[in-house]
Amino acid sequence: MSSDHPVTSAVRFLREKKVDFVPHLYDYVEKGGTAESAKQLGVDEHAVVKTLIFETNEKKPLIVLMHGDRQVSTKNLARHIGVKSVEPATPERASKHTGYLVGGTSPFGTRTAMPVYVESTIFQLDKIYVNGGKRGFLVEIDPAVLKAVLNLEEVAVGIDS
């Protein structure tokens, strides 16, 4: 495996868990999101998985992994986990919880252990592209890896963007 990619907390986590991944670097574009990374890498945006940090009404952080071309229904998510409400964490709070900058948030190797909720249809894909812990850096993995290395719960909270 070549080492022409950043060695982030996420990369260290994946190596520690002996996960095979393919690094993909692209030119990060502010507010470009998954549409931009998918375009640059020539992959389907549906296979680019966003790592989103939310907080419950009690300010408890959680991670949601969602298809790049879909949004999270916060109402359905809150209902699913049994809280009054869920909203996206501010970039500052998301950074504090994860140790990553927004736009470079990975579900692997986060500073704080948080519950992870994964849109169940992600597991139907052959491979996914998820952030490797730095802006402009995605790792290509088999979605089954998520189940192997993360304590996650499958949810159906995705809505069309």
Order of alpha helices (4+ residues) and beta strands (2+ residues): alpha-beta-alpha-beta-beta-beta-alpha-beta-alpha-beta-beta-beta-alpha-beta-beta
